[in-house]
Amino acid sequence: MNNLSRFTKNTYLWVMLSTIFISGCSTTIPDNLIPVSVNKVQQASAWEMQGKLAVRTSQDRFSTNIYWLHSPQREELTLTTMLGTTILSLTSQDGLVTLDVDGKTYQDTNAQRLLTRVSGWPIPIDSLPLWLTGQLTEGDKLISSDSLQRPSKLINSQQLPPWQVEFKSWQKQSGADVPRLLNLTRDDLRLKLQLNKWQALAPENQTLIKPLSGTENSL
């Protein structure tokens, strides 16, 4: 059993997880970024999302809330229980990746290598920012698209064994089309991702994209 699974299985809260998708968590947008509305996800150099992540292998299974802040300067990924207890926190800034899990801190210069070493699963942390927004990464082969020419299924053979990604459904968030439900499979590892909220962000001094107002400003 890998480190992350052992931690979750030893936490009493996980006994209560009888379903994959549970309520979200509150988040705080960094001071230098504001919510904006975009026409396409490519217009958003920064964004944040919150949703659910379910991980399943032949031996392990668990689910968690997920929060992700993606920007050119900083990556922040947090996994929490339904009651808000942090399971894992990963940040990347200035070339240094820091992973906090089970009361321990690990560091590396490569996020995917670090997460694989600690969790035991080769979760494609480098490719997920594009997949989460319905875009293709280097090495992706598009297998099928929907009626609106959005990807339905792709395979990335650059990472061996190859990842297969299925975009099960889509939604409108921050004015753009983004996936709502994704299935990722690789050998016996299966990831199920649900995006409950996706918010495009931009620096306050950026005027090309229209800021949101009112209750839309927060996740």
C-alpha positions as CSV (number, residue, x, y, z in Angstrom):
1,M,0.0,0.0,0.0
2,N,1.4,3.4,-0.9
3,N,2.0,6.3,1.6
4,L,-1.0,8.4,0.6
5,S,-3.5,5.5,0.7
6,R,-2.2,4.3,4.1
7,F,-2.7,7.8,5.5
8,T,-6.3,8.0,4.2
9,K,-7.2,4.5,5.4
10,N,-5.9,5.3,8.9
11,T,-8.1,8.5,9.1
12,Y,-11.5,7.9,10.7
13,L,-13.2,10.4,8.4
14,W,-12.7,8.2,5.4
15,V,-15.0,5.6,6.8
16,M,-17.8,8.1,6.2
17,L,-17.0,8.3,2.5
18,S,-19.6,6.1,0.9
19,T,-19.9,8.1,-2.3
20,I,-17.4,9.7,-4.6
21,F,-18.7,13.2,-4.8
22,I,-19.2,15.3,-1.6
23,S,-19.5,18.9,-0.7
24,G,-16.8,21.5,-1.7
25,C,-14.5,23.6,0.3
26,S,-14.0,27.3,0.6
27,T,-11.1,29.0,-1.1
28,T,-9.3,32.3,-1.2
29,I,-8.1,34.0,-4.3
30,P,-4.6,35.5,-4.1
31,D,-4.5,39.3,-3.6
32,N,-3.0,40.1,-7.0
33,L,-5.6,38.1,-9.0
34,I,-9.2,38.8,-9.6
35,P,-12.1,36.8,-11.1
36,V,-12.7,37.5,-14.7
37,S,-15.0,36.3,-17.5
38,V,-13.4,34.8,-20.7
39,N,-14.7,33.5,-24.0
40,K,-12.2,30.6,-24.2
41,V,-10.1,28.9,-21.5
42,Q,-7.0,29.8,-23.5
43,Q,-7.6,33.5,-22.5
44,A,-7.0,32.6,-18.8
45,S,-3.4,32.5,-17.9
46,A,-4.5,31.8,-14.3
47,W,-7.4,30.0,-12.8
48,E,-8.7,28.2,-9.8
49,M,-10.9,25.2,-9.5
50,Q,-12.6,23.1,-6.9
51,G,-14.2,19.7,-7.2
52,K,-13.8,16.0,-6.4
53,L,-11.1,13.5,-7.1
54,A,-11.6,9.7,-6.8
55,V,-8.6,7.4,-7.1
56,R,-9.0,3.6,-7.6
57,T,-6.5,0.8,-8.1
58,S,-6.9,-3.0,-7.9
59,Q,-6.0,-2.7,-4.2
60,D,-6.9,0.8,-3.0
61,R,-9.8,3.3,-3.3
62,F,-10.4,6.7,-1.9
63,S,-12.0,10.0,-2.7
64,T,-11.4,13.6,-1.7
65,N,-12.1,17.3,-2.3
66,I,-9.6,19.0,-4.6
67,Y,-8.6,22.6,-4.9
68,W,-6.2,23.8,-7.6
69,L,-4.8,27.3,-8.2
70,H,-2.9,27.5,-11.5
71,S,-0.9,30.6,-12.5
72,P,2.4,31.4,-14.3
73,Q,4.0,32.2,-10.9
74,R,2.5,29.6,-8.6
75,E,0.8,26.2,-8.5
76,E,-1.2,25.2,-5.4
77,L,-2.9,21.9,-5.1
78,T,-4.8,20.8,-1.9
79,L,-6.7,17.7,-1.1
80,T,-9.1,17.8,1.9
81,T,-11.7,15.6,3.5
82,M,-15.4,16.6,3.6
83,L,-14.9,18.2,6.9
84,G,-12.0,20.4,5.6
85,T,-9.1,18.4,7.0
86,T,-6.1,18.8,4.7
87,I,-4.7,15.5,3.5
88,L,-2.2,16.8,1.1
89,S,-0.9,20.2,0.0
90,L,1.4,20.7,-2.9
91,T,2.9,24.1,-3.9
92,S,5.3,25.0,-6.7
93,Q,7.0,28.4,-7.0
94,D,10.3,29.6,-8.3
95,G,11.3,26.1,-9.4
96,L,10.9,24.5,-6.0
97,V,8.0,22.1,-5.3
98,T,6.9,21.5,-1.7
99,L,4.6,18.6,-0.7
100,D,3.1,18.4,2.8
101,V,1.4,15.1,3.7
102,D,0.9,13.2,6.9
103,G,2.7,15.8,9.0
104,K,5.8,15.5,6.8
105,T,7.3,17.9,4.2
106,Y,9.0,16.8,1.0
107,Q,10.7,18.9,-1.6
108,D,11.9,18.5,-5.2
109,T,12.3,20.5,-8.4
110,N,9.7,18.3,-10.3
111,A,6.1,18.1,-9.1
112,Q,5.2,14.9,-10.9
113,R,8.3,13.1,-9.7
114,L,7.7,14.2,-6.1
115,L,4.0,13.3,-6.0
116,T,4.7,9.9,-7.6
117,R,7.5,9.2,-5.1
118,V,5.4,10.1,-2.1
119,S,2.0,8.8,-3.1
120,G,3.1,5.8,-5.0
121,W,0.8,6.7,-8.0
122,P,2.1,8.3,-11.2
123,I,-0.7,11.0,-11.2
124,P,-0.1,13.2,-14.3
125,I,0.3,16.4,-12.4
126,D,2.1,18.1,-15.4
127,S,-0.7,17.3,-17.9
128,L,-3.7,17.9,-15.7
129,P,-3.9,21.7,-16.0
130,L,-4.5,21.4,-19.7
131,W,-6.8,18.3,-19.5
132,L,-8.9,20.0,-16.8
133,T,-9.6,22.8,-19.2
134,G,-10.3,20.6,-22.1
135,Q,-7.0,21.1,-24.0
136,L,-4.5,18.7,-25.4
137,T,-0.9,18.3,-24.1
138,E,2.2,17.3,-26.0
139,G,2.0,13.7,-27.0
140,D,-1.8,13.6,-27.0
141,K,-3.6,11.8,-29.8
142,L,-7.2,12.8,-30.2
143,I,-9.4,9.8,-30.6
144,S,-12.8,11.4,-30.8
145,S,-14.7,14.7,-30.4
146,D,-18.2,15.7,-29.7
147,S,-20.6,17.6,-31.9
148,L,-19.1,20.9,-30.8
149,Q,-15.6,19.7,-31.7
150,R,-14.6,19.4,-28.1
151,P,-12.4,16.4,-27.2
152,S,-14.3,13.3,-26.1
153,K,-11.4,10.9,-25.8
154,L,-7.6,11.1,-26.1
155,I,-4.6,8.9,-25.5
156,N,-1.2,10.2,-24.4
157,S,1.4,7.6,-25.4
158,Q,4.3,9.8,-24.5
159,Q,3.9,8.7,-20.9
160,L,4.3,5.0,-20.7
161,P,2.1,3.1,-19.9
162,P,-0.2,5.5,-21.9
163,W,-2.9,7.6,-20.2
164,Q,-6.4,7.5,-21.6
165,V,-8.6,10.5,-20.9
166,E,-12.3,10.6,-21.4
167,F,-14.3,13.9,-21.2
168,K,-17.6,12.6,-20.0
169,S,-19.5,16.0,-19.8
170,W,-19.0,19.7,-20.2
171,Q,-20.2,22.9,-18.6
172,K,-20.1,26.7,-18.9
173,Q,-17.9,28.3,-16.2
174,S,-16.5,31.9,-16.2
175,G,-18.0,32.3,-19.7
176,A,-16.0,29.4,-21.2
177,D,-16.7,25.7,-21.9
178,V,-14.8,23.5,-19.5
179,P,-15.1,19.8,-18.7
180,R,-17.3,18.8,-15.8
181,L,-16.4,15.1,-15.5
182,L,-13.2,13.4,-16.6
183,N,-12.1,9.8,-16.4
184,L,-8.4,9.0,-16.6
185,T,-7.1,5.4,-16.8
186,R,-3.6,3.9,-16.9
187,D,-3.1,0.2,-16.3
188,D,-5.1,-0.5,-13.1
189,L,-5.0,3.2,-11.9
190,R,-8.2,5.1,-12.4
191,L,-8.8,8.7,-11.6
192,K,-12.3,10.4,-11.7
193,L,-12.3,14.2,-11.6
194,Q,-15.4,16.4,-11.2
195,L,-15.1,20.1,-11.6
196,N,-17.7,21.8,-9.5
197,K,-16.3,25.3,-9.9
198,W,-13.8,26.7,-12.4
199,Q,-12.9,30.4,-12.2
200,A,-10.7,32.3,-14.7
201,L,-8.3,34.8,-13.0
202,A,-6.2,37.8,-14.1
203,P,-4.0,40.4,-12.6
204,E,-5.9,43.5,-11.3
205,N,-4.2,45.7,-13.8
206,Q,-5.3,43.6,-16.8
207,T,-8.0,45.3,-18.7
208,L,-8.5,43.0,-21.7
209,I,-10.8,40.6,-19.8
210,K,-13.9,41.8,-18.1
211,P,-13.9,41.4,-14.3
212,L,-16.9,39.7,-12.7
213,S,-19.0,41.4,-10.1
214,G,-21.3,40.5,-7.3
215,T,-21.5,37.0,-5.9
216,E,-19.7,35.6,-8.9
217,N,-16.4,36.9,-7.4
218,S,-16.1,34.0,-5.0
219,L,-16.1,30.2,-5.3
